[in-house]
Amino acid sequence: MDADLLERAKLTLNEYLVLMSLSEAPGRALRMSELADSVLISFSGLTRLVERLERDSSVRREKIEGDGRGSRAVLTDAGLARLQAAWPSHLESVRRIVMDHLTGLDLPALTAALTRVIDENALAAARRRR
């Protein structure tokens, strides 16, 4: 999927996940630590990734008022347009690489199991940062 996204939309999978997470957040913004948890990458890795997305105006960083060290990533209109342009080819890639091979499986049960895995990994990542 990463190779497909890179070829078709000039986005890595992690860049796509950051843009998607921001698009679903209230005000299209998340604290950097929350964003790292949502995409399951290290804080330092996220910082580098957001810097790349800032260079192409997909994301901007803002200081959080009243929090001297805190900052949040904000999805720009250009970033939303980039995500929307990438979405159809990413969906096709997910269908071809994953979904087409799940014929006959209990997809609701699989979804519930994978959601638990993701949630537990996000909690573990948050605990490590504390």
N, CA, C and O atoms as a printed pandas DataFrame, in Angstrom:
     atom_number atom_name residue_name chain_id  residue_number  x_coord  y_coord  z_coord
0              1         N          MET        A               1    0.818   -1.187    0.000
1              2        CA          MET        A               1    0.000    0.000    0.000
2              3         C          MET        A               1    0.867    1.258    0.000
3              4         O          MET        A               1    0.550    2.252   -0.653
4              5         N          ASP        A               2    1.974    1.188    0.753
5              6        CA          ASP        A               2    2.872    2.343    0.805
6              7         C          ASP        A               2    3.410    2.656   -0.594
7              8         O          ASP        A               2    3.434    3.814   -1.011
8              9         N          ALA        A               3    3.839    1.621   -1.313
9             10        CA          ALA        A               3    4.381    1.828   -2.661
10            11         C          ALA        A               3    3.315    2.379   -3.602
11            12         O          ALA        A               3    3.600    3.257   -4.416
12            13         N          ASP        A               4    2.082    1.867   -3.496
13            14        CA          ASP        A               4    0.994    2.370   -4.337
14            15         C          ASP        A               4    0.722    3.847   -4.059
15            16         O          ASP        A               4    0.590    4.644   -4.989
16            17         N          LEU        A               5    0.640    4.208   -2.786
17            18        CA          LEU        A               5    0.388    5.604   -2.427
18            19         C          LEU        A               5    1.507    6.515   -2.922
19            20         O          LEU        A               5    1.258    7.600   -3.449
20            21         N          LEU        A               6    2.732    6.058   -2.743
21            22        CA          LEU        A               6    3.869    6.863   -3.166
22            23         C          LEU        A               6    3.857    7.069   -4.677
23            24         O          LEU        A               6    4.105    8.172   -5.165
24            25         N          GLU        A               7    3.568    6.005   -5.408
25            26        CA          GLU        A               7    3.546    6.104   -6.868
26            27         C          GLU        A               7    2.379    6.951   -7.367
27            28         O          GLU        A               7    2.553    7.802   -8.239
28            29         N          ARG        A               8    1.197    6.720   -6.815
29            30        CA          ARG        A               8   -0.011    7.360   -7.342
30            31         C          ARG        A               8   -0.276    8.753   -6.764
31            32         O          ARG        A               8   -0.766    9.634   -7.470
32            33         N          ALA        A               9    0.049    8.953   -5.473
33            34        CA          ALA        A               9   -0.332   10.209   -4.817
34            35         C          ALA        A               9    0.857   10.971   -4.248
35            36         O          ALA        A               9    0.694   12.042   -3.663
36            37         N          LYS        A              10    2.048   10.415   -4.420
37            38        CA          LYS        A              10    3.266   11.057   -3.886
38            39         C          LYS        A              10    3.169   11.285   -2.376
39            40         O          LYS        A              10    3.636   12.299   -1.856
40            41         N          LEU        A              11    2.543   10.307   -1.673
41            42        CA          LEU        A              11    2.427   10.309   -0.218
42            43         C          LEU        A              11    2.885    8.969    0.317
43            44         O          LEU        A              11    2.600    7.934   -0.286
44            45         N          THR        A              12    3.586    8.968    1.436
45            46        CA          THR        A              12    3.852    7.702    2.113
46            47         C          THR        A              12    2.600    7.311    2.886
47            48         O          THR        A              12    1.714    8.137    3.102
48            49         N          LEU        A              13    2.530    6.063    3.296
49            50        CA          LEU        A              13    1.380    5.608    4.078
50            51         C          LEU        A              13    1.288    6.391    5.387
51            52         O          LEU        A              13    0.192    6.773    5.799
52            53         N          ASN        A              14    2.426    6.636    6.048
53            54        CA          ASN        A              14    2.389    7.407    7.293
54            55         C          ASN        A              14    1.913    8.843    7.058
55            56         O          ASN        A              14    1.174    9.387    7.879
56            57         N          GLU        A              15    2.322    9.458    5.961
57            58        CA          GLU        A              15    1.840   10.801    5.644
58            59         C          GLU        A              15    0.329   10.786    5.439
59            60         O          GLU        A              15   -0.387   11.662    5.926
60            61         N          TYR        A              16   -0.140    9.782    4.714
61            62        CA          TYR        A              16   -1.581    9.631    4.490
62            63         C          TYR        A              16   -2.314    9.474    5.815
63            64         O          TYR        A              16   -3.350   10.103    6.030
64            65         N          LEU        A              17   -1.779    8.633    6.711
65            66        CA          LEU        A              17   -2.428    8.413    8.008
66            67         C          LEU        A              17   -2.472    9.680    8.844
67            68         O          LEU        A              17   -3.458    9.926    9.540
68            69         N          VAL        A              18   -1.416   10.492    8.788
69            70        CA          VAL        A              18   -1.415   11.763    9.511
70            71         C          VAL        A              18   -2.493   12.681    8.946
71            72         O          VAL        A              18   -3.274   13.255    9.705
72            73         N          LEU        A              19   -2.544   12.826    7.635
73            74        CA          LEU        A              19   -3.552   13.685    7.020
74            75         C          LEU        A              19   -4.962   13.181    7.342
75            76         O          LEU        A              19   -5.853   13.979    7.630
76            77         N          MET        A              20   -5.165   11.869    7.294
77            78        CA          MET        A              20   -6.471   11.288    7.594
78            79         C          MET        A              20   -6.861   11.535    9.051
79            80         O          MET        A              20   -7.996   11.920    9.334
80            81         N          SER        A              21   -5.918   11.314    9.980
81            82        CA          SER        A              21   -6.214   11.535   11.397
82            83         C          SER        A              21   -6.586   12.980   11.662
83            84         O          SER        A              21   -7.521   13.262   12.411
84            85         N          LEU        A              22   -5.853   13.894   11.047
85            86        CA          LEU        A              22   -6.170   15.314   11.223
86            87         C          LEU        A              22   -7.520   15.662   10.601
87            88         O          LEU        A              22   -8.260   16.481   11.147
88            89         N          SER        A              23   -7.842   15.052    9.475
89            90        CA          SER        A              23   -9.118   15.363    8.807
90            91         C          SER        A              23  -10.305   14.933    9.659
91            92         O          SER        A              23  -11.385   15.515    9.552
92            93         N          GLU        A              24  -10.119   13.928   10.498
93            94        CA          GLU        A              24  -11.203   13.407   11.332
94            95         C          GLU        A              24  -11.267   14.064   12.708
95            96         O          GLU        A              24  -12.216   13.830   13.457
96            97         N          ALA        A              25  -10.279   14.876   13.049
97            98        CA          ALA        A              25  -10.211   15.507   14.371
98            99         C          ALA        A              25  -11.031   16.796   14.399
99           100         O          ALA        A              25  -11.182   17.461   13.374
100          101         N          PRO        A              26  -11.557   17.146   15.571
101          102        CA          PRO        A              26  -12.272   18.411   15.688
102          103         C          PRO        A              26  -11.362   19.578   15.289
103          104         O          PRO        A              26  -10.230   19.691   15.762
104          105         N          GLY        A              27  -11.871   20.429   14.424
105          106        CA          GLY        A              27  -11.074   21.571   13.964
106          107         C          GLY        A              27   -9.899   21.175   13.099
107          108         O          GLY        A              27   -9.016   21.991   12.831
108          109         N          ARG        A              28   -9.881   19.914   12.654
109          110        CA          ARG        A              28   -8.782   19.363   11.833
110          111         C          ARG        A              28   -7.428   19.588   12.502
111          112         O          ARG        A              28   -6.439   19.875   11.828
112          113         N          ALA        A              29   -7.385   19.454   13.849
113          114        CA          ALA        A              29   -6.148   19.701   14.605
114          115         C          ALA        A              29   -6.018   18.702   15.746
115          116         O          ALA        A              29   -7.011   18.312   16.362
116          117         N          LEU        A              30   -4.777   18.289   16.022
117          118        CA          LEU        A              30   -4.470   17.403   17.144
118          119         C          LEU        A              30   -3.148   17.828   17.769
119          120         O          LEU        A              30   -2.233   18.279   17.079
120          121         N          ARG        A              31   -3.064   17.674   19.096
121          122        CA          ARG        A              31   -1.773   17.829   19.760
122          123         C          ARG        A              31   -0.815   16.838   19.117
123          124         O          ARG        A              31   -1.218   15.751   18.702
124          125         N          MET        A              32    0.426   17.212   19.038
125          126        CA          MET        A              32    1.425   16.332   18.417
126          127         C          MET        A              32    1.453   14.968   19.115
127          128         O          MET        A              32    1.564   13.945   18.440
128          129         N          SER        A              33    1.357   14.930   20.434
129          130        CA          SER        A              33    1.385   13.653   21.153
130          131         C          SER        A              33    0.167   12.798   20.811
131          132         O          SER        A              33    0.286   11.580   20.674
132          133         N          GLU        A              34   -1.004   13.424   20.672
133          134        CA          GLU        A              34   -2.209   12.680   20.295
134          135         C          GLU        A              34   -2.095   12.149   18.869
135          136         O          GLU        A              34   -2.529   11.036   18.572
136          137         N          LEU        A              35   -1.515   12.946   18.009
137          138        CA          LEU        A              35   -1.336   12.526   16.619
138          139         C          LEU        A              35   -0.374   11.346   16.544
139          140         O          LEU        A              35   -0.612   10.399   15.794
140          141         N          ALA        A              36    0.713   11.396   17.315
141          142        CA          ALA        A              36    1.656   10.267   17.342
142          143         C          ALA        A              36    0.954    8.999   17.803
143          144         O          ALA        A              36    1.181    7.924   17.248
144          145         N          ASP        A              37    0.104    9.118   18.814
145          146        CA          ASP        A              37   -0.652    7.956   19.294
146          147         C          ASP        A              37   -1.599    7.429   18.220
147          148         O          ASP        A              37   -1.743    6.217   18.060
148          149         N          SER        A              38   -2.241    8.332   17.487
149          150        CA          SER        A              38   -3.237    7.889   16.509
150          151         C          SER        A              38   -2.616    7.192   15.310
151          152         O          SER        A              38   -3.258    6.336   14.702
152          153         N          VAL        A              39   -1.391    7.534   14.957
153          154        CA          VAL        A              39   -0.755    6.887   13.801
154          155         C          VAL        A              39    0.301    5.864   14.206
155          156         O          VAL        A              39    0.951    5.252   13.359
156          157         N          LEU        A              40    0.460    5.691   15.528
157          158        CA          LEU        A              40    1.348    4.654   16.072
158          159         C          LEU        A              40    2.790    4.793   15.587
159          160         O          LEU        A              40    3.419    3.812   15.189
160          161         N          ILE        A              41    3.308    6.031   15.626
161          162        CA          ILE        A              41    4.728    6.236   15.358
162          163         C          ILE        A              41    5.324    7.033   16.513
163          164         O          ILE        A              41    4.603    7.650   17.298
164          165         N          SER        A              42    6.621    7.012   16.601
165          166        CA          SER        A              42    7.290    7.717   17.697
166          167         C          SER        A              42    7.096    9.221   17.546
167          168         O          SER        A              42    6.838    9.726   16.453
168          169         N          PHE        A              43    7.224    9.915   18.657
169          170        CA          PHE        A              43    7.079   11.371   18.636
170          171         C          PHE        A              43    8.135   12.002   17.732
171          172         O          PHE        A              43    7.832   12.919   16.968
172          173         N          SER        A              44    9.372   11.515   17.815
173          174        CA          SER        A              44   10.431   12.092   16.965
174          175         C          SER        A              44   10.168   11.787   15.490
175          176         O          SER        A              44   10.412   12.633   14.630
176          177         N          GLY        A              45    9.673   10.591   15.197
177          178        CA          GLY        A              45    9.324   10.260   13.819
178          179         C          GLY        A              45    8.197   11.133   13.298
179          180         O          GLY        A              45    8.207   11.560   12.143
180          181         N          LEU        A              46    7.216   11.397   14.171
181          182        CA          LEU        A              46    6.111   12.260   13.787
182          183         C          LEU        A              46    6.601   13.681   13.532
183          184         O          LEU        A              46    6.166   14.329   12.579
184          185         N          THR        A              47    7.493   14.162   14.369
185          186        CA          THR        A              47    8.018   15.513   14.194
186          187         C          THR        A              47    8.648   15.667   12.812
187          188         O          THR        A              47    8.390   16.654   12.123
188          189         N          ARG        A              48    9.470   14.705   12.402
189          190        CA          ARG        A              48   10.095   14.765   11.074
190          191         C          ARG        A              48    9.047   14.693    9.965
191          192         O          ARG        A              48    9.138   15.408    8.966
192          193         N          LEU        A              49    8.055   13.826   10.149
193          194        CA          LEU        A              49    7.016   13.669    9.147
194          195         C          LEU        A              49    6.201   14.962    9.006
195          196         O          LEU        A              49    5.917   15.393    7.889
196          197         N          VAL        A              50    5.828   15.577   10.129
197          198        CA          VAL        A              50    5.067   16.822   10.084
198          199         C          VAL        A              50    5.907   17.937    9.452
199          200         O          VAL        A              50    5.367   18.777    8.732
200          201         N          GLU        A              51    7.205   17.956    9.709
201          202        CA          GLU        A              51    8.068   18.948    9.054
202          203         C          GLU        A              51    8.006   18.806    7.535
203          204         O          GLU        A              51    7.942   19.808    6.823
204          205         N          ARG        A              52    8.025   17.572    7.034
205          206        CA          ARG        A              52    7.900   17.348    5.585
206          207         C          ARG        A              52    6.550   17.863    5.071
207          208         O          ARG        A              52    6.481   18.519    4.032
208          209         N          LEU        A              53    5.479   17.554    5.815
209          210        CA          LEU        A              53    4.149   17.985    5.391
210          211         C          LEU        A              53    3.983   19.501    5.488
211          212         O          LEU        A              53    3.197   20.090    4.745
212          213         N          GLU        A              54    4.718   20.133    6.401
213          214        CA          GLU        A              54    4.698   21.599    6.480
214          215         C          GLU        A              54    5.351   22.214    5.249
215          216         O          GLU        A              54    4.885   23.234    4.740
216          217         N          ARG        A              55    6.423   21.601    4.772
217          218        CA          ARG        A              55    7.138   22.146    3.615
218          219         C          ARG        A              55    6.257   22.211    2.369
219          220         O          ARG        A              55    6.429   23.096    1.531
220          221         N          ASP        A              56    5.311   21.272    2.244
221          222        CA          ASP        A              56    4.429   21.332    1.075
222          223         C          ASP        A              56    3.056   21.933    1.415
223          224         O          ASP        A              56    2.103   21.813    0.644
224          225         N          SER        A              57    2.979   22.577    2.578
225          226        CA          SER        A              57    1.777   23.312    3.006
226          227         C          SER        A              57    0.563   22.433    3.266
227          228         O          SER        A              57   -0.566   22.921    3.235
228          229         N          SER        A              58    0.776   21.135    3.524
229          230        CA          SER        A              58   -0.335   20.239    3.851
230          231         C          SER        A              58   -0.751   20.370    5.314
231          232         O          SER        A              58   -1.908   20.138    5.664
232          233         N          VAL        A              59    0.201   20.743    6.159
233          234        CA          VAL        A              59   -0.014   20.841    7.603
234          235         C          VAL        A              59    0.713   22.088    8.092
235          236         O          VAL        A              59    1.719   22.502    7.515
236          237         N          ARG        A              60    0.196   22.674    9.152
237          238        CA          ARG        A              60    0.938   23.729    9.837
238          239         C          ARG        A              60    0.942   23.384   11.323
239          240         O          ARG        A              60    0.026   22.733   11.825
240          241         N          ARG        A              61    1.973   23.825   12.006
241          242        CA          ARG        A              61    2.046   23.627   13.455
242          243         C          ARG        A              61    1.724   24.933   14.153
243          244         O          ARG        A              61    2.096   26.014   13.696
244          245         N          GLU        A              62    1.022   24.807   15.273
245          246        CA          GLU        A              62    0.675   25.963   16.088
246          247         C          GLU        A              62    1.062   25.684   17.526
247          248         O          GLU        A              62    0.961   24.553   18.002
248          249         N          LYS        A              63    1.502   26.713   18.205
249          250        CA          LYS        A              63    1.720   26.607   19.646
250          251         C          LYS        A              63    0.353   26.543   20.315
251          252         O          LYS        A              63   -0.607   27.158   19.850
252          253         N          ILE        A              64    0.275   25.805   21.396
253          254        CA          ILE        A              64   -0.971   25.731   22.155
254          255         C          ILE        A              64   -0.924   26.819   23.211
255          256         O          ILE        A              64   -0.037   26.839   24.064
256          257         N          GLU        A              65   -1.881   27.716   23.142
257          258        CA          GLU        A              65   -1.921   28.847   24.066
258          259         C          GLU        A              65   -1.985   28.356   25.509
259          260         O          GLU        A              65   -2.789   27.486   25.844
260          261         N          GLY        A              66   -1.139   28.917   26.348
261          262        CA          GLY        A              66   -1.118   28.554   27.752
262          263         C          GLY        A              66   -0.271   27.329   28.060
263          264         O          GLY        A              66   -0.148   26.926   29.216
264          265         N          ASP        A              67    0.320   26.733   27.012
265          266        CA          ASP        A              67    1.167   25.554   27.193
266          267         C          ASP        A              67    2.484   25.853   26.473
267          268         O          ASP        A              67    2.581   25.705   25.255
268          269         N          GLY        A              68    3.483   26.271   27.229
269          270        CA          GLY        A              68    4.738   26.718   26.649
270          271         C          GLY        A              68    5.432   25.700   25.775
271          272         O          GLY        A              68    6.146   26.073   24.845
272          273         N          ARG        A              69    5.239   24.413   26.052
273          274        CA          ARG        A              69    5.930   23.379   25.275
274          275         C          ARG        A              69    5.030   22.691   24.262
275          276         O          ARG        A              69    5.523   22.046   23.337
276          277         N          GLY        A              70    3.717   22.818   24.422
277          278        CA          GLY        A              70    2.796   22.067   23.579
278          279         C          GLY        A              70    2.571   22.696   22.214
279          280         O          GLY        A              70    2.563   23.918   22.066
280          281         N          SER        A              71    2.390   21.839   21.224
281          282        CA          SER        A              71    2.019   22.318   19.892
282          283         C          SER        A              71    1.053   21.322   19.273
283          284         O          SER        A              71    0.960   20.169   19.695
284          285         N          ARG        A              72    0.354   21.788   18.286
285          286        CA          ARG        A              72   -0.588   20.917   17.589
286          287         C          ARG        A              72   -0.342   21.023   16.094
287          288         O          ARG        A              72    0.161   22.029   15.593
288          289         N          ALA        A              73   -0.706   19.968   15.404
289          290        CA          ALA        A              73   -0.663   19.956   13.947
290          291         C          ALA        A              73   -2.065   20.259   13.443
291          292         O          ALA        A              73   -3.052   19.755   13.979
292          293         N          VAL        A              74   -2.141   21.080   12.419
293          294        CA          VAL        A              74   -3.419   21.498   11.843
294          295         C          VAL        A              74   -3.400   21.171   10.352
295          296         O          VAL        A              74   -2.464   21.535    9.640
296          297         N          LEU        A              75   -4.435   20.486    9.891
297          298        CA          LEU        A              75   -4.561   20.171    8.474
298          299         C          LEU        A              75   -5.001   21.417    7.719
299          300         O          LEU        A              75   -6.010   22.030    8.065
300          301         N          THR        A              76   -4.256   21.790    6.699
301          302        CA          THR        A              76   -4.603   22.952    5.875
302          303         C          THR        A              76   -5.586   22.533    4.780
303          304         O          THR        A              76   -5.816   21.344    4.559
304          305         N          ASP        A              77   -6.155   23.519    4.106
305          306        CA          ASP        A              77   -7.033   23.218    2.972
306          307         C          ASP        A              77   -6.266   22.453    1.891
307          308         O          ASP        A              77   -6.809   21.544    1.262
308          309         N          ALA        A              78   -5.005   22.826    1.682
309          310        CA          ALA        A              78   -4.180   22.125    0.693
310          311         C          ALA        A              78   -3.956   20.671    1.106
311          312         O          ALA        A              78   -3.965   19.773    0.263
312          313         N          GLY        A              79   -3.757   20.443    2.397
313          314        CA          GLY        A              79   -3.577   19.081    2.893
314          315         C          GLY        A              79   -4.838   18.252    2.741
315          316         O          GLY        A              79   -4.772   17.074    2.391
316          317         N          LEU        A              80   -5.993   18.866    3.006
317          318        CA          LEU        A              80   -7.264   18.164    2.837
318          319         C          LEU        A              80   -7.477   17.807    1.368
319          320         O          LEU        A              80   -7.921   16.702    1.054
320          321         N          ALA        A              81   -7.165   18.731    0.478
321          322        CA          ALA        A              81   -7.303   18.449   -0.959
322          323         C          ALA        A              81   -6.369   17.316   -1.376
323          324         O          ALA        A              81   -6.744   16.461   -2.178
324          325         N          ARG        A              82   -5.165   17.310   -0.836
325          326        CA          ARG        A              82   -4.202   16.246   -1.141
326          327         C          ARG        A              82   -4.707   14.888   -0.658
327          328         O          ARG        A              82   -4.581   13.883   -1.358
328          329         N          LEU        A              83   -5.284   14.870    0.554
329          330        CA          LEU        A              83   -5.865   13.643    1.100
330          331         C          LEU        A              83   -7.030   13.168    0.235
331          332         O          LEU        A              83   -7.119   11.986   -0.096
332          333         N          GLN        A              84   -7.911   14.078   -0.126
333          334        CA          GLN        A              84   -9.068   13.717   -0.943
334          335         C          GLN        A              84   -8.648   13.186   -2.313
335          336         O          GLN        A              84   -9.295   12.290   -2.856
336          337         N          ALA        A              85   -7.576   13.731   -2.866
337          338        CA          ALA        A              85   -7.082   13.252   -4.163
338          339         C          ALA        A              85   -6.482   11.859   -4.038
339          340         O          ALA        A              85   -6.584   11.056   -4.966
340          341         N          ALA        A              86   -5.855   11.563   -2.897
341          342        CA          ALA        A              86   -5.204   10.261   -2.691
342          343         C          ALA        A              86   -6.185    9.176   -2.298
343          344         O          ALA        A              86   -5.925    7.995   -2.525
344          345         N          TRP        A              87   -7.304    9.557   -1.714
345          346        CA          TRP        A              87   -8.227    8.588   -1.137
346          347         C          TRP        A              87   -8.702    7.515   -2.119
347          348         O          TRP        A              87   -8.628    6.337   -1.770
348          349         N          PRO        A              88   -9.182    7.839   -3.320
349          350        CA          PRO        A              88   -9.680    6.784   -4.214
350          351         C          PRO        A              88   -8.629    5.734   -4.570
351          352         O          PRO        A              88   -8.935    4.541   -4.579
352          353         N          SER        A              89   -7.409    6.151   -4.859
353          354        CA          SER        A              89   -6.386    5.160   -5.215
354          355         C          SER        A              89   -5.965    4.351   -3.989
355          356         O          SER        A              89   -5.640    3.170   -4.113
356          357         N          HIS        A              90   -5.967    4.976   -2.802
357          358        CA          HIS        A              90   -5.637    4.227   -1.588
358          359         C          HIS        A              90   -6.722    3.191   -1.308
359          360         O          HIS        A              90   -6.411    2.051   -0.961
360          361         N          LEU        A              91   -7.974    3.567   -1.451
361          362        CA          LEU        A              91   -9.075    2.625   -1.242
362          363         C          LEU        A              91   -8.966    1.449   -2.203
363          364         O          LEU        A              91   -9.170    0.302   -1.806
364          365         N          GLU        A              92   -8.649    1.723   -3.448
365          366        CA          GLU        A              92   -8.484    0.636   -4.434
366          367         C          GLU        A              92   -7.346   -0.280   -4.017
367          368         O          GLU        A              92   -7.460   -1.500   -4.134
368          369         N          SER        A              93   -6.268    0.283   -3.541
369          370        CA          SER        A              93   -5.117   -0.496   -3.105
370          371         C          SER        A              93   -5.475   -1.385   -1.907
371          372         O          SER        A              93   -5.105   -2.559   -1.872
372          373         N          VAL        A              94   -6.184   -0.832   -0.942
373          374        CA          VAL        A              94   -6.602   -1.611    0.236
374          375         C          VAL        A              94   -7.510   -2.762   -0.197
375          376         O          VAL        A              94   -7.366   -3.888    0.279
376          377         N          ARG        A              95   -8.426   -2.474   -1.084
377          378        CA          ARG        A              95   -9.319   -3.545   -1.573
378          379         C          ARG        A              95   -8.523   -4.650   -2.250
379          380         O          ARG        A              95   -8.733   -5.831   -1.973
380          381         N          ARG        A              96   -7.617   -4.270   -3.131
381          382        CA          ARG        A              96   -6.849   -5.254   -3.908
382          383         C          ARG        A              96   -5.890   -6.051   -3.036
383          384         O          ARG        A              96   -5.779   -7.268   -3.182
384          385         N          ILE        A              97   -5.188   -5.359   -2.118
385          386        CA          ILE        A              97   -4.141   -6.012   -1.327
386          387         C          ILE        A              97   -4.701   -6.768   -0.124
387          388         O          ILE        A              97   -4.155   -7.800    0.267
388          389         N          VAL        A              98   -5.784   -6.262    0.462
389          390        CA          VAL        A              98   -6.303   -6.870    1.697
390          391         C          VAL        A              98   -7.690   -7.467    1.518
391          392         O          VAL        A              98   -7.872   -8.676    1.661
392          393         N          MET        A              99   -8.659   -6.629    1.209
393          394        CA          MET        A              99  -10.063   -7.053    1.257
394          395         C          MET        A              99  -10.387   -8.185    0.287
395          396         O          MET        A              99  -11.172   -9.072    0.624
396          397         N          ASP        A             100   -9.810   -8.176   -0.890
397          398        CA          ASP        A             100  -10.093   -9.223   -1.864
398          399         C          ASP        A             100   -9.660  -10.606   -1.382
399          400         O          ASP        A             100  -10.095  -11.618   -1.932
400          401         N          HIS        A             101   -8.812  -10.655   -0.364
401          402        CA          HIS        A             101   -8.316  -11.929    0.157
402          403         C          HIS        A             101   -9.059  -12.381    1.405
403          404         O          HIS        A             101   -8.683  -13.381    2.015
404          405         N          LEU        A             102  -10.098  -11.668    1.792
405          406        CA          LEU        A             102  -10.824  -11.993    3.023
406          407         C          LEU        A             102  -12.190  -12.604    2.750
407          408         O          LEU        A             102  -13.042  -12.630    3.639
408          409         N          THR        A             103  -12.408  -13.086    1.557
409          410        CA          THR        A             103  -13.683  -13.684    1.195
410          411         C          THR        A             103  -14.022  -14.827    2.156
411          412         O          THR        A             103  -13.193  -15.689    2.444
412          413         N          GLY        A             104  -15.257  -14.806    2.637
413          414        CA          GLY        A             104  -15.726  -15.875    3.512
414          415         C          GLY        A             104  -15.419  -15.685    4.981
415          416         O          GLY        A             104  -15.883  -16.471    5.807
416          417         N          LEU        A             105  -14.655  -14.669    5.332
417          418        CA          LEU        A             105  -14.347  -14.421    6.736
418          419         C          LEU        A             105  -15.445  -13.589    7.388
419          420         O          LEU        A             105  -16.186  -12.878    6.710
420          421         N          ASP        A             106  -15.536  -13.686    8.686
421          422        CA          ASP        A             106  -16.473  -12.881    9.464
422          423         C          ASP        A             106  -15.855  -11.489    9.631
423          424         O          ASP        A             106  -15.134  -11.239   10.597
424          425         N          LEU        A             107  -16.138  -10.589    8.689
425          426        CA          LEU        A             107  -15.502   -9.271    8.688
426          427         C          LEU        A             107  -15.833   -8.429    9.923
427          428         O          LEU        A             107  -14.950   -7.730   10.418
428          429         N          PRO        A             108  -17.062   -8.463   10.442
429          430        CA          PRO        A             108  -17.307   -7.708   11.683
430          431         C          PRO        A             108  -16.440   -8.205   12.847
431          432         O          PRO        A             108  -15.949   -7.395   13.634
432          433         N          ALA        A             109  -16.248   -9.512   12.965
433          434        CA          ALA        A             109  -15.404  -10.059   14.040
434          435         C          ALA        A             109  -13.945   -9.666   13.812
435          436         O          ALA        A             109  -13.248   -9.303   14.759
436          437         N          LEU        A             110  -13.484   -9.736   12.576
437          438        CA          LEU        A             110  -12.122   -9.331   12.261
438          439         C          LEU        A             110  -11.911   -7.854   12.573
439          440         O          LEU        A             110  -10.883   -7.473   13.133
440          441         N          THR        A             111  -12.877   -7.030   12.214
441          442        CA          THR        A             111  -12.797   -5.593   12.493
442          443         C          THR        A             111  -12.699   -5.340   13.991
443          444         O          THR        A             111  -11.878   -4.537   14.436
444          445         N          ALA        A             112  -13.525   -6.016   14.763
445          446        CA          ALA        A             112  -13.500   -5.848   16.223
446          447         C          ALA        A             112  -12.148   -6.266   16.790
447          448         O          ALA        A             112  -11.609   -5.589   17.665
448          449         N          ALA        A             113  -11.597   -7.371   16.302
449          450        CA          ALA        A             113  -10.301   -7.851   16.799
450          451         C          ALA        A             113   -9.186   -6.864   16.445
451          452         O          ALA        A             113   -8.353   -6.539   17.291
452          453         N          LEU        A             114   -9.168   -6.397   15.220
453          454        CA          LEU        A             114   -8.126   -5.448   14.807
454          455         C          LEU        A             114   -8.255   -4.112   15.542
455          456         O          LEU        A             114   -7.251   -3.473   15.857
456          457         N          THR        A             115   -9.468   -3.703   15.807
457          458        CA          THR        A             115   -9.685   -2.471   16.576
458          459         C          THR        A             115   -9.113   -2.614   17.974
459          460         O          THR        A             115   -8.501   -1.678   18.490
460          461         N          ARG        A             116   -9.301   -3.772   18.596
461          462        CA          ARG        A             116   -8.731   -4.004   19.925
462          463         C          ARG        A             116   -7.204   -3.955   19.866
463          464         O          ARG        A             116   -6.573   -3.398   20.764
464          465         N          VAL        A             117   -6.610   -4.522   18.836
465          466        CA          VAL        A             117   -5.150   -4.496   18.687
466          467         C          VAL        A             117   -4.668   -3.052   18.562
467          468         O          VAL        A             117   -3.713   -2.656   19.230
468          469         N          ILE        A             118   -5.314   -2.278   17.720
469          470        CA          ILE        A             118   -4.920   -0.880   17.517
470          471         C          ILE        A             118   -5.076   -0.089   18.807
471          472         O          ILE        A             118   -4.178    0.654   19.201
472          473         N          ASP        A             119   -6.220   -0.251   19.461
473          474        CA          ASP        A             119   -6.473    0.489   20.704
474          475         C          ASP        A             119   -5.438    0.145   21.768
475          476         O          ASP        A             119   -4.943    1.037   22.457
476          477         N          GLU        A             120   -5.109   -1.121   21.911
477          478        CA          GLU        A             120   -4.136   -1.537   22.920
478          479         C          GLU        A             120   -2.748   -0.986   22.594
479          480         O          GLU        A             120   -2.021   -0.573   23.498
480          481         N          ASN        A             121   -2.378   -0.974   21.326
481          482        CA          ASN        A             121   -1.082   -0.415   20.943
482          483         C          ASN        A             121   -1.028    1.084   21.185
483          484         O          ASN        A             121    0.010    1.602   21.596
484          485         N          ALA        A             122   -2.121    1.790   20.939
485          486        CA          ALA        A             122   -2.173    3.221   21.191
486          487         C          ALA        A             122   -2.041    3.501   22.693
487          488         O          ALA        A             122   -1.340    4.430   23.095
488          489         N          LEU        A             123   -2.718    2.694   23.520
489          490        CA          LEU        A             123   -2.601    2.869   24.972
490          491         C          LEU        A             123   -1.179    2.597   25.443
491          492         O          LEU        A             123   -0.647    3.338   26.270
492          493         N          ALA        A             124   -0.567    1.551   24.927
493          494        CA          ALA        A             124    0.808    1.212   25.310
494          495         C          ALA        A             124    1.757    2.344   24.910
495          496         O          ALA        A             124    2.657    2.691   25.674
496          497         N          ALA        A             125    1.566    2.916   23.733
497          498        CA          ALA        A             125    2.418    4.021   23.290
498          499         C          ALA        A             125    2.243    5.234   24.210
499          500         O          ALA        A             125    3.218    5.900   24.559
500          501         N          ALA        A             126    1.019    5.508   24.590
501          502        CA          ALA        A             126    0.768    6.643   25.497
502          503         C          ALA        A             126    1.404    6.412   26.860
503          504         O          ALA        A             126    1.945    7.342   27.458
504          505         N          ARG        A             127    1.342    5.172   27.358
505          506        CA          ARG        A             127    1.959    4.855   28.648
506          507         C          ARG        A             127    3.481    5.021   28.592
507          508         O          ARG        A             127    4.089    5.502   29.548
508          509         N          ARG        A             128    4.086    4.628   27.486
509          510        CA          ARG        A             128    5.548    4.752   27.352
510          511         C          ARG        A             128    5.993    6.205   27.383
511          512         O          ARG        A             128    7.079    6.507   27.877
512          513         N          ARG        A             129    5.175    7.105   26.866
513          514        CA          ARG        A             129    5.532    8.516   26.826
514          515         C          ARG        A             129    5.409    9.193   28.193
515          516         O          ARG        A             129    6.004   10.247   28.418
516          517         N          ARG        A             130    4.663    8.611   29.078
517          518        CA          ARG        A             130    4.455    9.238   30.407
518          519         C          ARG        A             130    5.643    9.064   31.288
519          520         O          ARG        A             130    5.637    9.525   32.430
